[in-house]
């Protein structure tokens, strides 16, 4: 049975090549005029890896009709003509793997933020909202994505929960849900298969989801967050995932490509995994067709201040990649991977007319962005509307606490009679998704285990927020450098998206948690009993439908507030938001307890105690 979510705003898909074929042929032959002709440009051909000066592009119905040295025969009285003035004409950039929710923006506002940076195609996995709202949330994201003036393809989330038995989500995704979603117009495949232990073990549901995707002729996304490249990795690849973005080492990239996967190299707000892997191409000489660039997670501050896929391409070039190879990794390689080589990812007849005009192939200043034959941005300013859905009211009311939390909820009780304990501590690693499983000797005062600023050990708590159970799980975390009395809380808590609270003051931790319940979700930072920063994310507790610049300004304030209470890590908010991600080693926290992700089991907080 097909679920009816009451969506009435989904437009028809972008017209196919077949819809325009007769006229495209006529325009290319000179029998009919083009809608738009770009003249006197330098054609950057990612098909042949050539730079071709003195070329024109003729466009009809949002697709390239003619790409050649002189398109004068395609120009009629009503044809718009743009003089490229010798600028490079490169394909619109594609993000091969990303989560819109990580930008803290809805699809419309995310599109508005990245279009001026030259991103014209995104392959998105809305598994964040799937954990909060289930299939309905995915459909909302899918429908708003199809309203946009650029190409946003949706991957049906595969794992909610990401690790069954280790966390509780607001909703669960079933194999039946996946099969249903494969019929939606904007679904391109299955989102990252995070439950890699399940695939390796032959879990029936995971394999059923993969089978439903492959029967639909669509692509299965991968997520193998383990350094083990032996039989377990081979079993995972045999299970069907076609790409992977969790590599952090050169050998990870090589192993994936050798096994027939695409190695997705990511540069997000806090993930710097391009430099350590691109040497597989630049030094080892592997075929670059097996490599794709992506962002995975970029928050709004990065999008507004630094860029999106243009930032990733620039970084790849700085890491030694030939500019044309880097461009291939962000255009044609991505399109080919998803079976869309004849549809987008290059400047060639029949493809969607997504093109950027730039004056330099290394620094990539984005002077004009054209998507589907329409100018969508000029010199950093968007020139089109990005339509919004009317998000339902209940989607803005997803923080369900059984009652206001108090300081008592954050008390960590020591074993009876202990004067000190050896506690397991989550160790944050700057600019990487994995954590370290650390230990620390902590003092006990009146039976309560205390954090230790001198050792950089703060408290962490996961507050259940989906079903109003009143559950709070406590632990310890190191690496943020927090000082004084403070707390930081977020309802962005990959992937289950309960509420993560980190702090040195139990009173501030309680105040921060209650503030998020009051505003419907988001991020808040407290110092000495007062809120010093807030990012309101009322949609599912994950996103805002405010403009990206407003959200980015609030996010900048949050980053500054984190620094004010002692944190000096790069983009530490991303590290905070991943502390509950129970599919990436080594140690995490969930609503069911502390999770040892090397063994995929709940573990005790204390190793022992001193008498």
C-alpha positions in Angstrom: 0.0 0.0 0.0 1.3 3.5 -0.9 1.3 5.9 2.0 -0.6 9.1 1.5 1.1 12.0 3.1 -1.1 14.6 1.6 1.6 16.2 -0.5 0.2 18.3 -3.3 3.1 20.5 -4.2 5.4 18.0 -5.9 6.0 19.2 -9.5 6.5 16.7 -12.4 10.1 15.7 -12.9 12.3 17.8 -15.2 11.3 17.0 -18.8 13.3 14.1 -20.3 15.5 14.2 -23.3 12.8 12.4 -25.2 10.4 15.3 -24.5 12.7 17.7 -26.2 14.6 15.5 -28.7 13.0 16.6 -31.9 13.6 20.3 -31.2 17.1 19.7 -29.8 18.1 18.0 -33.1 16.5 20.9 -35.0 18.4 23.5 -33.0 21.7 21.7 -33.4 21.2 21.5 -37.1 20.2 25.2 -37.4 16.6 24.5 -38.4 15.2 26.1 -35.2 16.5 28.8 -32.8 18.0 28.1 -29.4 16.6 29.6 -26.2 20.1 30.6 -25.1 23.5 30.7 -26.7 26.7 31.3 -24.7 29.4 32.6 -27.1 33.2 33.0 -27.0 33.9 30.7 -24.1 36.5 28.1 -23.2 34.8 24.8 -23.1 36.1 22.6 -20.3 35.3 19.2 -21.6 35.3 16.6 -18.7 34.4 13.8 -21.2 37.8 14.1 -22.9 39.7 16.1 -20.2 40.4 19.0 -22.6 40.3 22.8 -22.5 38.9 24.1 -25.8 39.0 27.9 -26.5 36.7 29.7 -28.8 33.6 27.6 -28.3 29.8 28.3 -28.1 27.0 26.5 -26.3 23.4 26.4 -27.6 20.6 25.5 -25.2 17.0 24.6 -25.7 14.4 23.5 -23.1 17.0 23.4 -20.4 19.4 21.1 -22.3 22.5 21.5 -24.4 21.7 21.2 -28.1 25.0 22.2 -29.7 28.5 22.5 -28.3 31.0 23.7 -30.8 33.2 26.4 -32.3 30.4 28.6 -33.7 26.7 28.5 -32.7 25.6 31.3 -35.0 23.3 29.0 -36.9 21.4 28.4 -33.6 20.6 32.1 -33.0 17.1 33.4 -33.8 15.4 36.8 -33.1 14.3 35.7 -29.6 17.4 33.8 -28.6 19.2 35.2 -25.5 22.9 35.6 -26.1 25.5 35.7 -23.4 29.1 36.7 -24.3 31.4 34.6 -22.1 34.3 36.9 -22.9 36.8 34.1 -22.8 35.7 32.7 -19.5 36.0 29.0 -18.8 32.7 27.1 -19.2 32.7 24.2 -16.7 29.8 21.8 -15.9 27.7 22.6 -12.8 29.2 20.9 -9.7 27.7 17.8 -8.2 27.8 16.7 -4.6 27.9 12.9 -4.6 26.9 12.4 -0.9 25.4 14.9 1.5 22.8 15.5 4.2 20.8 18.7 3.7 19.8 18.7 7.4 23.5 19.1 8.4 23.3 22.6 6.9 20.5 23.3 9.5 18.4 24.4 6.5 15.4 23.1 4.6 16.1 22.0 1.0 14.9 25.3 -0.4 17.2 27.4 1.8 20.1 24.9 1.3 19.7 25.3 -2.5 19.6 29.1 -2.2 22.8 28.9 -0.2 24.8 26.7 -2.6 23.6 27.8 -6.0 25.8 30.9 -6.0 28.8 28.6 -5.3 28.1 26.6 -8.5 26.4 23.5 -7.1 23.7 22.5 -9.5 23.2 18.8 -8.5 23.0 17.2 -5.1 22.6 13.6 -4.1 21.0 13.8 -0.7 20.3 11.3 2.1 17.7 12.7 4.5 18.3 10.0 7.1 18.4 12.7 9.8 14.7 13.5 9.4 13.9 9.9 8.9 15.0 9.1 12.4 12.6 11.8 13.7 9.6 11.6 11.4 10.1 8.4 9.5 8.9 8.0 5.9 6.7 11.1 6.1 9.8 13.2 6.9 11.6 11.7 3.9 8.7 12.5 1.6 8.6 16.1 2.8 12.3 16.5 2.0 11.9 14.8 -1.3 8.9 17.0 -2.3 10.6 20.3 -1.4 13.8 19.1 -3.3 11.8 18.6 -6.5 10.5 22.2 -6.3 14.0 23.7 -6.7 15.6 25.2 -9.8 18.5 22.8 -9.5 18.8 19.0 -9.4 18.3 17.5 -6.0 18.0 13.7 -6.0 17.0 11.9 -2.9 18.4 8.7 -1.6 15.9 6.7 0.5 17.4 6.3 4.0 18.5 2.8 4.7 19.2 2.7 8.5 16.8 4.1 11.1 18.0 3.1 13.5 21.5 3.0 12.3 22.4 0.2 14.6 19.3 -1.8 15.8 19.6 -2.8 19.4 22.0 0.0 20.3 19.7 3.0 20.0 16.0 4.0 19.8 14.8 6.3 17.1 11.6 8.3 16.7 10.6 6.1 13.8 12.1 3.0 12.1 12.6 2.5 8.4 11.5 -0.9 7.0 12.3 -2.8 3.8 8.7 -2.1 2.8 9.3 1.6 3.2 12.4 1.4 1.0 10.5 -0.6 -1.7 7.7 2.1 -1.7 10.1 5.0 -1.9 11.8 3.5 -5.0 8.6 4.5 -7.0 8.8 8.2 -6.0 10.0 10.5 -8.9 13.0 12.0 -7.1 14.4 8.9 -5.6 17.8 8.0 -7.0 18.8 5.1 -4.8 19.4 3.9 -1.3 21.1 6.1 1.3 24.3 5.1 3.0 24.1 1.6 4.4 25.5 2.4 7.9 24.7 -0.9 9.4 27.8 -2.5 7.9 27.9 -5.2 10.6 24.4 -6.2 9.6 25.4 -6.5 6.0 28.5 -8.5 6.8 26.4 -10.8 9.0 23.8 -11.3 6.3 21.0 -9.4 8.1 17.8 -10.1 6.3 16.3 -6.6 6.5 19.5 -4.9 5.3 19.8 -7.3 2.3 16.1 -6.9 1.5 16.5 -3.1 1.4 19.5 -3.5 -1.0 17.6 -6.0 -3.1 14.6 -3.7 -3.4 16.9 -0.9 -4.6 18.8 -3.0 -7.1 15.5 -4.4 -8.5 14.5 -0.8 -9.1 17.8 -0.4 -11.0 19.1 2.2 -8.6 22.3 2.9 -6.7 23.1 1.6 -3.2 25.1 4.0 -1.0 27.8 2.7 1.3 29.2 3.5 4.7 31.9 1.2 5.9 33.4 2.9 9.0 36.0 0.3 9.9 39.7 0.1 9.3 39.4 -3.6 8.7 40.0 -4.2 5.0 39.9 -8.0 5.2 37.1 -10.5 4.7 34.6 -8.3 6.5 35.1 -5.5 4.0 34.9 -8.0 1.1 31.6 -9.3 2.6 30.3 -5.7 2.8 31.1 -5.0 -0.9 29.5 -8.3 -1.9 26.4 -7.1 -0.1 25.8 -4.5 -2.7 26.9 -1.0 -1.6 28.4 0.8 -4.6 30.4 3.7 -2.9 31.8 4.7 0.4 32.7 8.0 1.9 34.1 6.8 5.3 37.7 6.3 4.2 40.3 8.4 6.0 43.5 6.7 4.6 45.1 6.2 1.2 44.7 2.4 1.6 40.9 2.9 2.2 40.5 4.7 -1.1 42.6 2.1 -2.9 40.7 -0.9 -1.4 37.3 0.6 -2.4 38.3 1.3 -6.0 40.0 -2.1 -6.4 36.7 -3.8 -5.2 34.6 -1.9 -7.8 33.3 0.8 -5.4 33.5 4.5 -6.0 35.8 6.1 -3.3 34.0 9.2 -2.2 36.5 11.7 -0.8 34.8 14.2 1.5 35.5 17.7 2.7 32.8 18.9 5.0 32.7 21.4 7.8 34.7 19.1 10.0 35.7 16.2 7.7 39.1 16.6 6.0 39.5 13.3 4.3 40.5 14.4 0.8 44.2 15.1 1.4 44.9 11.7 2.9 43.2 9.7 0.1 43.7 11.6 -3.1 47.3 10.5 -3.2 45.9 7.2 -4.5 45.5 9.2 -7.8 48.2 11.9 -7.5 51.0 9.6 -6.3 49.9 6.0 -6.9 48.4 6.7 -10.3 45.0 5.0 -9.9 42.4 5.7 -12.5 40.6 8.9 -11.3 37.3 7.6 -12.7 36.8 5.7 -9.5 36.9 8.8 -7.3 34.1 11.2 -6.4 34.2 14.3 -4.3 31.5 15.1 -1.8 30.8 17.1 1.4 28.8 14.7 3.6 28.1 17.4 6.3 28.4 21.1 5.9 26.7 23.5 8.3 25.3 26.8 7.2 28.3 28.9 8.4 30.6 26.9 6.0 28.1 27.3 3.1 27.7 31.1 3.5 31.3 31.9 4.4 33.5 29.3 2.6 31.5 27.7 -0.2 30.2 24.2 -1.0 31.5 21.9 -3.8 33.7 24.7 -5.2 35.5 24.6 -1.9 36.0 20.9 -2.2 37.3 21.1 -5.8 39.7 23.9 -4.8 40.9 21.8 -1.9 41.5 18.8 -4.1 43.6 20.9 -6.4 45.6 22.3 -3.4 46.2 18.7 -2.4 47.9 18.0 -5.8 45.1 17.0 -8.1 45.2 18.2 -11.7 42.3 20.8 -12.0 40.6 18.9 -14.8 40.8 15.7 -12.8 39.4 17.4 -9.7 36.5 18.8 -11.9 35.8 15.3 -13.2 35.5 14.0 -9.6 32.8 16.6 -9.0 30.9 16.3 -12.3 31.0 13.4 -14.8 32.3 10.8 -12.3 29.4 11.6 -10.0 26.8 11.5 -12.7 28.2 8.2 -14.1 28.1 6.6 -10.7 24.4 7.3 -10.3 23.6 6.2 -13.9 23.1 9.8 -15.1 26.0 10.2 -17.5 23.6 10.9 -20.4 21.6 13.3 -18.2 24.1 15.6 -16.5 27.6 16.1 -15.2 29.2 17.3 -18.5 28.7 20.0 -21.2 27.6 17.8 -24.1 24.5 17.6 -26.3 21.3 16.3 -24.7 22.5 16.9 -21.1 20.9 19.3 -18.7 22.3 22.7 -19.4 24.1 23.2 -16.0 27.2 25.4 -16.6 29.4 27.7 -14.6 31.4 30.6 -16.0 34.7 31.1 -14.2 37.9 33.0 -14.8 40.3 30.5 -13.2 40.3 26.7 -13.0 42.3 26.5 -9.8 40.7 29.1 -7.5 37.2 28.8 -9.2 35.6 32.2 -8.8 32.0 31.7 -9.7 30.9 34.5 -12.0 27.7 33.1 -13.4 25.7 29.9 -12.7 23.3 28.5 -15.2 21.1 25.6 -14.2 18.8 23.8 -16.7 19.4 26.7 -19.1 18.4 29.4 -16.7 20.8 31.9 -15.1 20.4 31.2 -11.3 23.3 33.2 -9.8 25.6 36.1 -10.9 28.7 37.1 -9.0 27.7 35.4 -5.7 24.0 36.5 -5.7 21.1 34.2 -6.4 18.8 35.4 -9.1 15.9 32.9 -8.8 13.4 31.9 -6.2 13.8 28.6 -4.3 10.2 27.5 -3.5 9.2 26.3 0.0 6.8 23.6 1.2 4.3 24.6 3.8 5.8 22.5 6.6 3.0 21.1 8.8 2.7 22.5 12.4 3.4 19.1 14.1 6.7 18.9 12.4 7.8 21.9 14.4 6.8 20.2 17.7 9.1 17.2 18.0 11.0 17.8 21.3 8.9 15.7 23.7 10.3 15.6 27.2 8.3 13.8 29.9 9.0 16.7 32.2 11.5 19.5 32.6 14.9 18.1 33.4 16.8 19.0 36.6 20.3 18.9 37.9 19.6 15.6 39.4 19.1 14.0 36.0 22.8 14.7 35.3 24.2 13.2 38.5 26.6 10.4 37.8 26.5 8.1 40.9 29.7 6.4 41.9 29.8 2.7 42.9 29.0 2.3 46.5 31.9 3.2 48.7 34.1 4.5 45.9 36.4 7.5 46.5 37.4 7.6 42.9 36.6 5.8 39.7 38.2 5.0 36.4 35.6 6.1 33.8 35.4 5.3 30.1 35.6 8.6 28.2 34.6 9.5 24.7 37.6 11.1 23.1 36.9 13.7 20.3 39.3 13.7 17.3 39.6 17.0 15.6 38.4 17.1 11.9 37.4 13.4 11.9 34.3 11.4 12.5 35.8 8.6 14.6 36.3 9.0 18.4 38.8 7.4 20.7 37.9 5.2 23.7 39.8 6.8 26.5 39.8 6.4 30.3 40.2 8.9 33.1 40.6 8.7 36.9 37.8 10.9 38.3 37.1 12.2 41.7 34.0 11.3 43.7 32.3 13.9 46.0 29.5 12.7 48.3 29.0 9.7 46.1 28.9 11.7 42.8 31.5 11.4 40.1 32.7 14.8 39.0 34.1 16.1 35.6 37.7 17.2 35.7 38.7 20.5 33.9 42.4 19.8 34.4 42.1 16.6 32.4 39.7 18.1 29.9 36.9 15.8 30.9 33.4 17.2 30.7 30.1 15.4 31.3 27.9 14.2 28.4 24.3 13.2 28.6 21.8 11.9 26.1 18.3 13.1 26.8 15.5 11.1 25.1 13.3 13.5 23.1 11.1 11.4 20.8 8.7 9.5 23.0 8.8 11.4 26.3 10.2 8.6 28.3 12.2 10.8 30.6 15.3 8.8 30.0 18.7 10.4 30.5 22.0 8.5 30.0 25.2 10.1 31.4 28.8 9.7 30.6 32.0 11.7 30.0 33.8 13.2 27.0 37.2 14.7 26.4 38.7 17.0 23.8 36.6 20.1 23.7 38.7 22.0 26.2 35.7 23.5 28.1 36.5 25.7 31.1 34.4 27.2 33.9 30.7 26.6 34.3 29.1 25.9 31.0 26.8 23.6 28.9 26.0 23.0 25.3 22.9 21.2 24.1 21.7 20.2 20.7 18.8 18.2 19.2 21.0 17.5 16.2 22.5 14.2 17.5 23.3 11.9 14.6 21.7 9.6 13.9 18.9 9.0 16.4 18.6 12.8 17.1 17.7 12.7 20.7 19.3 15.6 22.7 23.0 15.7 23.4 24.1 17.8 26.4 27.8 18.4 27.2 28.8 20.5 30.1 30.8 21.1 33.3 27.9 22.4 35.3 24.8 20.3 35.9 22.7 23.3 36.5 23.6 24.8 33.1 23.1 21.4 31.5 19.5 21.3 32.8 18.9 24.8 31.7 20.2 24.2 28.2 18.1 21.0 27.8 14.9 22.8 28.9 15.6 25.7 26.6 15.7 23.4 23.6 12.3 21.9 24.6 10.9 25.4 24.9 12.0 26.5 21.3 11.3 23.2 19.6 14.9 22.2 19.1 18.2 23.5 17.9 21.5 24.4 19.6 22.2 26.4 22.8 25.3 27.4 24.7 25.3 28.4 28.3 27.9 30.0 30.6 27.5 30.8 34.3 23.8 30.2 34.3 23.0 32.4 31.2 22.4 31.5 27.6 25.1 33.1 25.4 24.2 31.6 22.0 21.2 30.0 20.3 20.4 28.5 16.9 16.7 27.7 16.6 16.0 24.7 14.5 12.2 24.1 14.9 11.7 21.8 11.9 12.1 18.3 13.4 14.6 19.9 15.8 17.1 19.7 12.8 16.4 22.6 10.4 15.3 26.2 10.0 13.4 27.6 7.1 15.0 31.0 7.7 17.4 32.3 5.1 20.9 30.7 5.2 22.6 34.0 6.1 20.4 34.3 9.2 21.1 30.8 10.3 24.8 31.1 9.5 24.9 34.3 11.7 23.4 32.4 14.5 25.8 29.5 13.9 28.7 31.9 13.9 27.5 33.1 17.3 27.4 29.5 18.5 30.9 28.9 17.4 32.1 32.1 19.1 30.3 31.0 22.3 32.0 27.6 22.2 35.3 29.4 22.0 34.3 31.7 24.9 33.8 28.7 27.1 37.2 27.2 26.1 36.8 25.2 22.9 39.4 25.8 20.2 38.7 22.8 17.9 37.9 23.4 14.3 34.1 23.2 13.8 33.7 21.5 17.1 29.9 21.7 16.7 30.1 18.8 14.2 32.1 16.7 16.7 29.4 17.5 19.3 26.6 16.5 17.0 28.2 13.1 16.2 28.7 11.9 19.8 25.7 9.6 19.5 26.6 8.2 16.1 26.8 4.5 17.1 28.1 3.2 13.8 31.4 5.0 13.8 34.2 3.8 16.2 35.2 3.8 18.9 33.0 5.0 21.8 29.6 6.7 21.6 26.5 7.4 23.7 22.9 6.4 23.0 19.6 6.4 24.9 20.4 2.8 25.8 23.8 3.5 27.3 27.5 3.9 26.5 28.3 2.1 23.2 31.5 0.3 22.3 31.4 0.6 18.5 34.5 -1.6 18.1 32.4 -4.5 19.5 28.9 -3.1 18.7 27.7 -3.6 22.3 26.6 -1.6 25.3 29.4 -1.2 27.8 29.7 -0.1 31.4 30.7 3.5 32.2 33.2 2.5 34.9 36.2 0.1 34.5 36.6 -0.1 38.3 36.9 2.1 41.3 39.4 2.9 44.0 38.5 2.4 47.6 
